[in-house]
Amino acid sequence: MTARAVAVIALLVGLVALAEPAAAERVSGPARVVDGDTLEVSGRKVRLLGIDAPERDQPCEDADGRAYACGAAAHAALAALTEGRPVTCEGPGDDPWGRLVARCRAGGRDLGAELVRAGRALAYERFDDAYLPQQAAAKAEGRGLWAGRFEAPWEHRAAERQAERAEALARAPADPDCRIKGNLSRNGRLYHLPEWRSWTATRIDEAKGERWFCSEAEALAAGWAPAFGN
């Protein structure tokens, strides 16, 4: 066989490997409910695919206009679906927080479908539209969230991030060019640029030796490294 033929065969094998879908990960066992759309199954954190439940601290209004903790209601609904039952989850991979994104079943029922059907979570159409029929039914019958007023979980999170960023900017130096955060962490001395998602959550305590920089060059020269994951 010529060298050219060997190269062609190697290329074809590589293309076939790329075309094959990644193997789905499967976990099963007893489950612990973390929140309305997240479980821990046999030690593995799992985010339910295709749904988004209210955040733990998120307020909603019932049919009479009274405030209630809709995040807690979603948590309770998921706990009721999984209590005393083994849970099986299968999904394509992890999200940015290291959780397996998967569809999960317990007692023969799809947990995501049940939560959306009961109005305790919304179909996360941005990523998956499998549960839109269940959502339409819940909305038509005024179940759960649909009985009153609520903010979509993703909108609630966006508003919270905006408020946190405004608070962080208020604490930052007046000079807009000197807002790079130099933070001391278990990973060493790391700096965070204002446009990075880690910047808002990072707190600066100058008494501990943390500091502000006016440029990346200044931070690097002082021995600080860029933060990871941005």
C-alpha positions as CSV (number, residue, x, y, z in Angstrom):
1,M,0.0,0.0,0.0
2,T,1.4,3.4,-0.9
3,A,2.0,6.2,1.5
4,R,-0.7,8.2,-0.2
5,A,-3.2,5.4,0.3
6,V,-2.3,5.1,3.9
7,A,-2.8,8.9,4.4
8,V,-6.2,8.8,2.7
9,I,-7.4,5.9,4.8
10,A,-6.2,7.7,8.0
11,L,-8.1,10.8,6.9
12,L,-11.3,8.9,6.3
13,V,-11.0,7.1,9.7
14,G,-10.6,10.5,11.3
15,L,-13.6,11.9,9.6
16,V,-15.8,9.0,10.6
17,A,-14.7,9.4,14.2
18,L,-15.6,13.1,14.1
19,A,-19.0,12.3,12.6
20,E,-19.9,9.9,15.4
21,P,-21.9,11.5,18.2
22,A,-20.4,11.6,21.6
23,A,-21.5,8.8,23.9
24,A,-24.2,9.9,26.3
25,E,-23.4,9.6,30.0
26,R,-25.8,7.6,32.2
27,V,-26.1,7.8,36.0
28,S,-28.7,6.1,38.2
29,G,-29.4,5.7,41.9
30,P,-30.9,7.5,44.8
31,A,-31.3,11.3,44.3
32,R,-30.9,14.3,46.4
33,V,-32.8,17.4,45.3
34,V,-30.6,20.5,45.1
35,D,-33.2,22.9,43.7
36,G,-36.2,22.9,41.3
37,D,-34.2,21.7,38.3
38,T,-31.0,20.2,39.8
39,L,-30.4,16.8,41.4
40,E,-27.4,14.9,42.8
41,V,-27.6,11.3,41.6
42,S,-25.0,8.9,43.0
43,G,-22.8,11.8,43.8
44,R,-23.1,13.4,40.3
45,K,-24.7,16.8,39.9
46,V,-27.4,16.7,37.2
47,R,-29.2,19.7,35.6
48,L,-32.5,18.7,34.1
49,L,-32.4,19.2,30.3
50,G,-35.1,21.4,28.7
51,I,-36.5,23.1,31.8
52,D,-35.8,26.1,34.0
53,A,-37.3,26.3,37.5
54,P,-37.6,29.5,39.6
55,E,-34.6,30.3,41.7
56,R,-34.6,29.4,45.4
57,D,-35.1,33.0,46.5
58,Q,-37.4,34.0,43.7
59,P,-40.8,35.5,44.7
60,C,-44.0,34.9,42.6
61,E,-47.7,35.8,43.1
62,D,-50.5,33.3,43.4
63,A,-54.0,33.7,41.9
64,D,-55.0,36.1,44.7
65,G,-51.9,38.3,44.3
66,R,-50.2,36.9,47.4
67,A,-46.4,36.4,47.3
68,Y,-45.1,32.9,47.7
69,A,-41.7,31.2,47.3
70,C,-42.1,29.6,43.9
71,G,-38.5,28.3,43.9
72,A,-39.3,26.4,47.1
73,A,-42.4,25.1,45.5
74,A,-40.4,23.8,42.6
75,H,-37.9,22.1,45.0
76,A,-40.8,20.5,46.8
77,A,-42.4,19.2,43.6
78,L,-39.1,17.6,42.4
79,A,-38.6,16.1,45.9
80,A,-42.1,14.5,45.7
81,L,-41.4,13.0,42.3
82,T,-38.1,11.4,43.4
83,E,-38.7,10.5,47.0
84,G,-38.0,6.8,47.6
85,R,-37.5,6.1,44.0
86,P,-34.2,5.5,42.1
87,V,-33.5,8.1,39.4
88,T,-32.0,7.4,36.0
89,C,-30.5,10.3,34.0
90,E,-28.9,10.3,30.6
91,G,-27.4,13.2,28.8
92,P,-24.8,14.4,26.3
93,G,-22.4,16.2,28.5
94,D,-21.7,18.9,31.2
95,D,-22.7,22.5,31.5
96,P,-20.1,25.3,32.4
97,W,-20.6,24.5,36.1
98,G,-19.6,20.8,35.7
99,R,-23.2,19.4,36.0
100,L,-24.4,16.7,33.7
101,V,-27.2,18.1,31.5
102,A,-29.7,15.2,31.1
103,R,-33.2,13.9,31.0
104,C,-34.1,12.0,34.1
105,R,-36.8,9.5,35.0
106,A,-38.2,8.2,38.3
107,G,-41.0,5.7,38.6
108,G,-41.3,5.6,34.8
109,R,-42.0,9.4,34.6
110,D,-39.9,12.0,32.9
111,L,-39.1,14.5,35.7
112,G,-38.8,17.5,33.4
113,A,-42.1,16.8,31.7
114,E,-43.8,16.4,35.1
115,L,-42.5,19.7,36.5
116,V,-43.5,21.6,33.4
117,R,-46.9,20.0,33.3
118,A,-47.5,20.9,36.9
119,G,-46.5,24.5,36.2
120,R,-43.6,24.3,38.6
121,A,-40.9,24.9,35.9
122,L,-40.8,26.4,32.4
123,A,-39.8,24.8,29.1
124,Y,-36.3,26.2,28.5
125,E,-37.0,26.8,24.8
126,R,-33.6,28.5,24.3
127,F,-31.9,25.1,24.6
128,D,-34.6,22.5,24.1
129,D,-38.3,22.6,23.0
130,A,-39.3,19.1,24.0
131,Y,-41.6,20.3,26.8
132,L,-43.6,23.0,25.0
133,P,-46.7,20.9,24.8
134,Q,-46.7,20.3,28.6
135,Q,-46.2,24.0,29.1
136,A,-49.1,24.9,26.8
137,A,-51.3,22.6,28.9
138,A,-50.2,24.0,32.2
139,K,-50.7,27.6,31.0
140,A,-54.2,26.8,29.6
141,E,-55.3,25.2,32.9
142,G,-53.6,27.8,35.1
143,R,-51.4,25.3,37.0
144,G,-48.6,26.3,39.3
145,L,-46.8,29.4,38.1
146,W,-49.5,30.0,35.5
147,A,-52.1,30.6,38.2
148,G,-50.7,33.9,39.1
149,R,-47.8,36.3,38.1
150,F,-44.1,35.4,37.8
151,E,-40.9,36.3,36.2
152,A,-39.2,33.8,34.0
153,P,-36.2,32.4,35.9
154,W,-33.7,33.5,33.2
155,E,-35.1,37.0,33.4
156,H,-34.9,37.0,37.2
157,R,-31.2,35.9,37.1
158,A,-30.4,38.6,34.5
159,A,-31.9,41.3,36.7
160,E,-30.0,40.0,39.7
161,R,-26.7,40.0,37.8
162,Q,-27.4,43.6,36.6
163,A,-28.1,44.7,40.2
164,E,-24.9,43.0,41.4
165,R,-22.9,44.6,38.7
166,A,-24.3,48.1,39.5
167,E,-23.4,47.5,43.2
168,A,-19.9,46.4,42.3
169,L,-19.3,49.4,40.0
170,A,-20.5,51.7,42.9
171,R,-17.7,50.2,45.1
172,A,-15.0,50.5,42.3
173,P,-12.5,53.3,42.1
174,A,-13.8,56.5,40.5
175,D,-11.3,56.3,37.7
176,P,-12.9,54.0,35.1
177,D,-9.5,53.0,33.8
178,C,-8.4,51.5,37.2
179,R,-11.1,48.9,37.7
180,I,-9.2,45.7,37.2
181,K,-9.5,43.6,40.3
182,G,-6.5,41.9,41.8
183,N,-7.8,39.1,44.0
184,L,-6.0,36.6,46.3
185,S,-7.4,33.1,45.9
186,R,-6.5,29.5,46.5
187,N,-5.2,29.5,42.9
188,G,-2.9,32.4,43.6
189,R,-2.9,36.1,42.7
190,L,-5.4,36.5,39.9
191,Y,-6.8,39.6,38.1
192,H,-10.3,40.1,36.7
193,L,-11.2,42.5,33.9
194,P,-14.5,44.4,34.2
195,E,-15.9,42.7,31.1
196,W,-15.3,39.2,32.5
197,R,-18.2,37.4,34.2
198,S,-16.1,36.8,37.3
199,W,-15.5,40.5,37.9
200,T,-18.9,41.2,39.5
201,A,-18.7,38.5,42.1
202,T,-15.1,39.2,43.0
203,R,-14.7,41.3,46.2
204,I,-11.5,43.3,46.8
205,D,-10.2,43.6,50.4
206,E,-7.2,45.9,50.3
207,A,-6.4,45.1,54.0
208,K,-5.6,41.5,52.8
209,G,-3.3,42.7,50.1
210,E,-5.8,42.7,47.3
211,R,-5.7,45.7,45.0
212,W,-6.9,47.5,41.9
213,F,-5.0,47.8,38.6
214,C,-5.2,50.3,35.8
215,S,-4.0,48.0,33.0
216,E,-3.3,44.3,32.4
217,A,0.3,45.2,31.8
218,E,0.5,46.7,35.3
219,A,-1.2,43.6,36.8
220,L,1.2,41.2,35.0
221,A,4.3,43.3,35.9
222,A,3.2,43.0,39.6
223,G,3.1,39.2,39.3
224,W,-0.7,38.7,38.9
225,A,-2.1,36.3,36.4
226,P,-5.4,36.4,34.5
227,A,-8.3,34.5,36.2
228,F,-9.3,31.3,34.6
229,G,-12.7,30.5,33.1
230,N,-13.3,33.8,31.4
